[in-house]
Structures are given as C-alpha cells and as structure tokens.
Amino acid sequence: MPINPFIEQGAFEPEATAAMGEAFDAVCEELRCTNQPDVREFIAALIVAAASHGELDAVRLKIAALTGFAITQRRSVRSVPTLLKAAL
C-alpha cells in the first residue's frame, strides 16, 4: 500500500510524495509491518510530520520514522492510536 492515502491531496509536491513513498516502503519493509494497518498508519504519520517540517530526503525521512517508532516502543504503555494523534 503506498503512502498516498495518508497524505492530503495537494499538500506536497510530486517530488516530495515520491521521497515520502520511498521512505514509507523502506520502513514498512524493514519493520515487516505489511499486515499491521495501525503501525503502517503511524509510520505514515511520522513521515508526513517530518516532511511537513521541511525534510524531503527519503533516507532522512526513513531515519525519522524509524527513530520515532523506536521511541514509541520504549513507551509501550501508550497505544499506537494515541501516538498517532501526537505525531500529527
């Protein structure tokens, strides 16, 4: 599943969405979360948040998402949906 369903239409230039999609696919592959929609949505939110702050390099977007995900794993008392809202 591409990142596009998680991005507001017209919010990013095509080059930005391409980098975001590349990062999203790479993170989902690394985390092996293809059958975990909540995790995928959270990863997308982390990438969108990083891109919204001006980061448009696919590698750095991937690092931002993996870092954000790792931090949430330490805070396992909070649920993914709660963290999703916080990322946005």
C-alpha positions in Angstrom: 0.0 0.0 0.0 1.5 3.4 -1.0 1.7 6.3 1.4 -0.7 8.4 -0.8 -3.9 7.6 1.1 -2.3 9.1 4.2 -1.4 12.4 2.5 -3.8 15.3 2.0 -4.2 15.8 -1.8 -2.2 18.8 -3.0 -0.3 19.2 0.3 3.1 18.2 -1.2 4.8 18.4 -4.5 5.2 15.2 -6.6 8.9 15.0 -5.7 8.1 15.2 -2.0 5.5 12.5 -2.2 7.9 10.3 -4.2 10.5 10.6 -1.4 7.8 10.1 1.2 6.6 7.0 -0.6 10.2 5.6 -0.9 10.7 6.2 2.8 7.4 4.6 3.8 8.0 1.5 1.7 11.5 1.1 3.1 10.4 1.5 6.7 7.5 -0.9 6.3 9.8 -3.5 4.7 12.3 -3.1 7.5 9.7 -3.4 10.2 7.8 -6.1 8.3 4.5 -4.5 9.1 2.6 -5.2 5.9 -0.3 -6.7 7.8 -0.4 -4.2 10.6 -2.6 -1.2 9.4 -2.2 0.7 12.7 1.6 0.5 12.5 1.6 1.5 8.9 -0.7 4.5 9.6 1.6 5.5 12.4 4.7 5.2 10.2 3.0 7.3 7.5 2.1 10.0 10.1 5.7 10.1 11.3 6.9 10.6 7.7 4.3 13.2 6.9 5.2 15.1 10.1 8.9 15.1 9.2 8.1 16.2 5.6 5.8 18.9 7.0 8.8 20.3 8.9 10.8 20.5 5.6 12.6 17.2 5.5 12.2 15.8 1.9 15.2 13.4 1.7 14.0 9.8 1.5 16.8 8.4 3.7 16.3 11.1 6.4 12.6 10.6 6.3 13.2 6.8 6.8 15.5 7.6 9.7 13.0 9.9 11.3 10.2 7.3 11.0 12.4 4.5 12.4 13.6 6.7 15.3 10.0 7.8 16.1 8.9 4.2 16.0 11.7 3.1 18.3 10.9 5.8 20.8 7.3 4.6 20.9 8.4 1.1 21.6 10.1 2.3 24.8 6.8 3.9 25.8 4.8 0.7 25.4 2.1 1.9 27.9 0.8 4.3 25.3 -1.2 2.9 22.4 -0.4 3.4 18.7 -3.6 5.4 18.0 -2.7 7.8 20.9 0.8 8.2 19.5 -0.6 8.7 16.0 -2.6 11.7 17.2 0.5 13.1 18.9 2.6 12.7 15.7 0.1 14.8 13.8 
